[in-house]
């Protein structure tokens, strides 16, 4: 069934129950308010720190926006883009678009004005809804996006070139529009993360979105009693599709607009969170804050927290071993997926397989996989090849790009571009991105293996390994290392630590710098290559 039916059912069955909570800790810090004081302060000052929405109001707001769009001429197959930070309005707007039969187009909030324009043109967007953080960017391109017929603004002080969503939508009927939807109707255009250039538009159907609900709920057994903490951006498939497991059963979600360790733990404590999905840097930050004694776990009520899971990037086993020292009762899971496979779940470790931490796992619910060679045939077990997946959440295509589609969708299989191997027990281990493999003196070197090793050093917060041009070997390995705060470490210390690696895997250059990651946690290696591959960096080389 179309995914909009889940919202209608939740509204009917649990209408008065809370569906969504938005928490903005920056408001508390700005006004020097404690969490326990917020209700009194809101009542007397109007300052909003915490907002919530019932299932009934969630559905009503989605219906109102849908009826507004239909009144303005939106029809099945048209495109409506969302350019918003995480907020209480985000998901009702998303489902309102879907209820019209239009295709929802979530946009990355880090896009520049030119990137926004590019994505609007590529997706053939008809309407756009945006928030206050994007006024300057939208003003810069508003006269150069002729296809976009209407701009709606969420928030106070609507700019003159847009219309107020808050004022307009509230005047429309909250009755569900009578638009017939089917499982195979086009539903959403998600953009690839763009770590290798301008992003591609990835088209998914309602059936694909529904598959994410079933996969996630099968993997993590969400019930109405669970509360899911959502921190990553909603424009990406990762956070939203993990929430889909709770959405399917009417479970509550908390949107936390902060990533500081103290606010994550405070939200878990105060909102009685049971499930938290983290990116690797956030988990690292929590552990570092505990070990620096900036956070004391006894100050928080965390007994109900049952599951911590991670995805979007390779997970260093050392990180999870540290996590279990402080949170021994947590279930843990690793999730692997791509926007092309409707986000997380096509491969997952499984909470029962923590002894295999380091692997991304086995095929997810109703998914299949193989490790393939260049011809698409399976490689012998244990050998490295490209991870290829097949399942109910595969994209329909790259929108308006048949050549790119044909390059990755072959006979119902998605060629992920990730290099992997399978052990004797059938568990898959990521080796690296196909394009990130370093070829040095004829040897294939997989950066993720070196990154995992370096994460074991107590002074290292984050690390990225890239290839640098070399006139003799073709490429040499360079480790860009971000140290933990207040940690002292010399290049010689890192070189000594690496002596247990095979000689050809040892970094030839060690560079101390910030490791850039995009909002979904992936290392932005093109930025590092651009910065360091120009030959302008002179580094002390370690011995080979």
MONORPE-V809689 format. One line per field, one symbol per residue. phi: phi as a letter, one per 40 degrees, with the letter a starting at -180 (. if undefined). psi: psi as a letter, one per 20 degrees, with the letter a starting at -180 (. if undefined). burial: 1 if it has 16 or more other C-alpha atoms within 10 Angstrom, else 0. A space follows every 50 residues. Layout:
phi = ???
psi = ???
burial = ???
//
This chain:
phi = .ccccccccccccbdccccbbbbbccccccbfbcdcccccccccbgcbbb bbaccccdcccccccdcccccchcbdgcbbcbbbcdaccdcdcdcccccc gcbcbcbcccccdccdddcccccfccbbbbbccbdcccccbdcbbcccca bbbbhcfdcccbbccdccccccccccccbcbbdcccbabbcccgcbhccc cbcbcdccccccdccccccbfcbcccbbcbbccccccdcccccdccddbg ccbbcbcabcdccccccdcccfcbbbbbcdcccdccccccccgcbbcccb cbcccbbbbbagadbcdcccccdcccbccccbabbbabdcbfgchcbacg ccbccbdhcchbdcdgbbaabbcccgcccddgccaccbbaicbcccaccf accccccbbbfgbbccgccaabcccgccbcbicdccdcbbfgccbbddcc cdcccccccccaabbbcbcacccgabcbbcbbccdgcbabdccccccccc cddcccdcbbbcacccbcccgccccdcccccbccgccbbccccc
psi = qqhhhggggghghkhiqpgqpppnhhgghhjlqqgiihggghhhijpphp qrprhghggghggghghgghhjjprpirppqpnqrprhighhgghgghhi irppnpqpiiqrghhggghhggilpgqpprrhijggghhhihjjmhhohq pqpoarlpqhjrqogggghiiqqjqpqmppqrhjqpgqoqprikikaqqq popqrhhgghhhgggghhhjlqriiqppoogrpiiqhfgghhhhhghhjk qqqpoolqjqghhghgggghjlphpppqqghggghggghghikhpohiiq ojhiohppqqairqophhghggghhhmhipqqqppprrhiklbqihpqgp hikhijphqibrpaojqqrroqahijqpqqpiqpapppqpaijqqgrppk mhghghhhookjqpohjpprqpaijjppppgrqgiippookipppohhgh ggghiipiipgqqpprpqqphgigqqppoopoqqpjppprhhggghhjii qqhiipphqpporpopqrijippmhhhhghhijijipoqpqqq.
burial = 01110111111001101111111110010000000001001000000111 01111111111111111111000101111111111111111111111111 11111111100010111111001111111111010011000100100101 11110001000111110010011101100010001111111110000011 11111111111111111011011001111111111111111111111111 11111111101111111110111111111101111111110000100000 11001111111111111111001000100111111111111111111111 10110111111111101111111001011000011111111111111110 00001001100011111111110000111111110111110000111111 11111000111111111110000011111111110000001001100100 00001111111000110001111111010001100000000100
//
